[in-house]
Amino acid sequence: MANMNIGTPRFYVDEINYLMSRGVAQNGNFDVIATHGGNGFMGTFTTGSEAELFDMNPLNKCTFDTSADTDAHVLITIDTQSATFKKSYIAILNHNLASSVGKIRIFAGDASSDVTAVDGANADTADITWADNSMVEVINGDTTTAASDDKSVVIEPDTDGSTIIRFTEQTNRYWGIQFEGNTTNTGVATNGTWGSTDFFVGCIMIGEYYEMPHAPDLDIKRMISYNRLNDLQESHGGQRFSNLKSYGRTASSTSKSPFTTASNGYDMYGGRIIYDMSFSFLTNEQLMPDEYDAIADDDNFVSDVWNKTNGNHLPFIFSIDKGSEGDNAESEHIFGRFANNSLDMAQVAPEIYNIKLTVEEEF
């Protein structure tokens, strides 16, 4: 949508970092399958590490030596700890799948063995059938194709940068995200090869997205702030000097901040995007779970967003308009976090509440 028009917001909250913030270990639950020539896996990093794939720092790249082994598959396995937690999106931030000539293959299941084989060969279609799943390109997932055996789905990004795909809500516990070559044999073919540029990725996210019940109140504020990005000082004589510590997002030919399509700093807008929003007349069911004693599967803002981010502790992907998807949808998305660390719910009628939220862009 043009001009960053404001519609109904959507939050993409990361399940992996929520689990790690609540005591789940990264190692053994969110892993890269080790290098094994016999089955075609590559698990050796040339830069970065396994933990850094999930550090919520998209500019911290993890690189694999795919140019030296063009048949290799990079497989990330994810154990979400529960068959009740909902998943409805996957995001791959700051990747170079176009330059490295790669694609993404996704599969899932209810047993850990469902996601440990190359190409999702062990996946059980009784758990999930991708041909029956509604896959939607949110950003840079231009071609999406279910495999003929329905065990996996392949996404082919058109450009380097960030990719978000959403799908029909699933509760499978185990997930596999495989990166593989795409030269010559595109689409769902399993024997494609990588190009001469090594593959890298900045951050991997999976979880359930949440849509606000309606658009924010009309007095919403959208800001482009350089606060904390420059250091303005004034001399005793009244002259002012500024040190620009950062102009905000980063863009180069080899790395991009989330939802940036430029390839250098001077082709990119600077500043930090901030949305200051109020939502009026939300029902108690839209805000709070039925019971506050244990996590349940009901959909509400506290369960799906505020609790999963631990207030302003964890970043997330924010869309100011859920209807902005597909080509040229980057402008309506930011990688951000809450500025407020308390959720104040003001009751204005029996079981009806108003809330205020401020979302600030992260770099």
WOCOR-V659810 format. One record per run of one state. SS is the DSSP state (2 for helix, 1 for strand, 0 for the rest). FROM is the first residue (numbers start at 1). TO is the last residue. Records with the same first field share a line. If there is no record, write none. Layout:
SS=FROM-TO + FROM-TO
This chain:
0=1-1 + 5-9 + 13-14 + 22-29 + 33-35 + 37-40 + 42-44 + 48-50 + 55-61 + 65-72 + 80-86 + 96-101 + 110-111 + 116-117 + 121-129 + 133-135 + 140-142 + 147-152 + 157-160 + 171-173 + 182-182 + 184-192 + 194-198 + 202-202 + 208-208 + 212-220 + 226-226 + 228-229 + 235-239 + 245-250 + 252-255 + 257-264 + 268-271 + 288-300 + 307-315 + 320-329 + 339-345 + 350-351 + 362-363
2=2-4 + 15-21 + 51-54 + 112-115 + 118-120 + 130-132 + 265-267 + 284-287 + 301-306 + 330-332
1=10-12 + 30-32 + 36-36 + 41-41 + 45-47 + 62-64 + 73-79 + 87-95 + 102-109 + 136-139 + 143-146 + 153-156 + 161-170 + 174-181 + 183-183 + 193-193 + 199-201 + 203-207 + 209-211 + 221-225 + 227-227 + 230-234 + 240-244 + 251-251 + 256-256 + 272-283 + 316-319 + 333-338 + 346-349 + 352-361
